[in-house]
Amino acid sequence: MAWNNQSVITEFILQGLSSSWELQIFYFLFFSIVYAATVLGNLLIVLTILSEPRLHSPMYFLLGNLSFIDMSLASFATPKMIADFLSEHKTISFEGCITQIFFLHLLGGAEIVLLISMSFDRYVAICKPLRYLTIMNRRMCVGLVTLSWIVGIFHAMSQLAFTVNLPFCGPNEVDSFFCDLPLVIKLACVDTYILGVFMISTSGMIALVCFVLLVISYTIILVTVRQRSSGGSSKALSTCSAHFTVVTLFFGPCIFIYVWPFTNFPIDKVLSVFYTIFTPLLNPVIYTLRNKDVKDSMIKLSRHIFKSRKTDLTP
């Protein structure tokens, strides 16, 4: 894909979250802590699932991949945002802007498919328990994860196919802390109405349709669970509730931003912060608090790590 276009602009100015120096210092400290917690929390889940044999099952395999995507989603723009809080000139090159858009849609598309895969996994586990291991075998799990990345790549490429060749001749101020496609295409020197409609059909409506399908899927699962009264059903209800919470937190902001790309709402910037920073942080919190197996395994791994470090430091 060619990076060069007819643009006069070679960089964009990111307006960030605030122009107040005091607030920027507070944001620097706050988001540094949030980002560190996000990366460490998701990394701990990935390491726990890899190291704990009892978590080597389809559900946890998909959960580990979700944590990896969340860790990446929190990293495509947050480090630069944190660094920009201490910078007077918050600029990003044209190539850097396009790269941020690419990774946002790559990771977002991959996460959508992965969340659907996790819904399918729970459906099979609860509605067809006797055939669970036959259907959700290793090949199926690897295939679902591979499919999520393939869909993510094609989705990202489709978003950039027309964007990289748009002429940008000014203004060059992006009203956000990163380059989000709806905000960037508005700066083009041509009418982008058709591109906006394309974005609605490929991002907004796809997210909306997938969310509705997931709601229907989890409704069927929860109805099936309510018809049972065993302890296993209670555990399944807890797991599905955690899954549905994550789905709602991820899809809600995406639908709001991408279904109405022609209109700017004051809450858009808050939602951008939420789905790129807070959702990846909340996912490990939700899964560890609602899943006893993951929580116990994480405690076990943490104790093992601290014990090993203490042994190494002992003369």
C-alpha positions, 0 to 999 in steps of 0.5 A, a space after each residue: 500500500 502506497 503511503 504517498 498521496 496528494 496531501 500537503 499536510 505531513 503531520 497532524 496535531 492531536 488536541 488530546 484530552 485537555 489543554 490544562 497543564 495541571 490536568 495533563 500532569 494528573 492524566 499522565 500519572 493516572 493513565 500511566 498507572 492504568 496502562 501498567 495495570 492493563 498490561 500486567 493484568 492481561 499478561 498475567 492472564 496469558 502466563 497463567 493460562 500457559 502455565 496452568 495445565 487445568 486451564 488448557 481448555 478451549 474456553 481459556 485458550 480463547 480467553 488467553 488470546 482475548 487478553 493478548 488482543 486487549 494488551 495490544 489494543 491498549 498499546 497502539 495509542 496509549 503510550 504516545 498519549 501518556 508521553 504527549 501529556 508532558 509535551 507542548 507540541 502533540 503531533 503525529 506524522 501522516 504515516 504514524 496516523 495511518 498506522 494507528 488507524 490500521 492497528 485500531 481496526 485490526 485489533 478491533 476486528 479481531 476482537 469482534 470475531 474472538 468474542 463471537 467465538 467465545 459465545 459459540 464456545 459457551 453455547 456448545 458447552 452449555 447446550 451441547 455438553 456431550 459433544 463439547 470436546 468433539 466440536 471445540 477440538 484443538 483444530 477448531 480453536 486454532 482455526 477460530 483464532 486464525 480467522 479472527 486475525 484474518 478478518 481483522 487484517 481485511 477489515 483494517 485494509 478495507 478502512 485504509 484502501 481509500 483513506 491513504 489516498 485522500 488529499 489533506 491540505 488543512 486544517 490538520 487538528 484531530 480532536 482526540 488523543 489518537 487518529 480515529 478514522 471518523 475524525 481524520 477523514 473529516 479533515 480531507 479536502 474533498 467530500 467524504 460523504 460516500 466514505 462515511 457511508 462506507 465506514 458506517 456499513 463496514 464498522 458501525 453496522 457490522 458492530 451493531 449486527 454482531 452485538 445483536 447476534 451476541 445478545 440473542 446467543 447469550 439469551 439462548 444460553 441463559 434461558 438454557 442455564 435457568 432451566 437447570 438448577 445444578 452447581 455446574 449451571 450456577 458456574 456457567 451462569 457466572 461465566 456467561 455473565 462475565 462474557 456478556 459484560 465484556 461484550 457490552 463494554 466493548 461494543 457499546 462505545 464502538 457502535 455509538 462512535 461508528 454508527 454516527 460518524 458524521 456527528 461529533 458528540 462531546 462524549 465521543 472522546 470519553 468513549 474513545 478513552 473507554 474502549 481503548 484504555 478502560 475496556 482492556 483493563 476491565 476484562 482481566 478484572 471481570 474474568 478474574 473476579 467472576 472465575 474462581 479457576 482463573 483467580 486461584 491459578 493467578 494467585 498460585 502463579 504469583 506466589 510461585 514468581 515471588 517465591 522464586 525471586 525471593 530465593 534468587 535474592 537470598 545469598 
